[in-house]
Amino acid sequence: MNSILLISAIIVLTLLPCYLLRQVKLTKQTLAQSELARSQLEKMITFEELNNAPYTPKMRVMIEIHDPLELAKREQPLTKYLSQLAPELIIKKVYEQVAAEIEEGLKEKQVNAAITIDKY
């Protein structure tokens, strides 16, 4: 009984350091890979380029008119009848007119902007 216990203890004490050495080796490999990836990223992104060209985020402003047909009817009484025949055309024209007015207002304030109408 004692010999089995002694043999088991020797096996455990032999396998435990082997397992720990394997874990240390895997950790070193992972660390080496991450250092390699870091150095490659540093080569791709130079700090001089970041300092010379400041980052300016591109942002958009979205305007949604909740009831374009009502707006068109309020502005032009004739559209009351046309909106029944071609509502999509009236809606498109409302958005084009709003975009033109916003663009005109921005030009008065000397703002360089591009106005586009996207259908979603």
Secondary structure, DSSP 4 states (H G I P E B T S, - for coil): -HHHHHHHHHHHHHHHHHHHHHHHHHHHHHHHHHHHHHHHHHHHS-HHHHHHS------------S-HHHHHHHH-TTHHHHHHH-HHHHHHHHHHHHHHHHHHHHHHTT----------
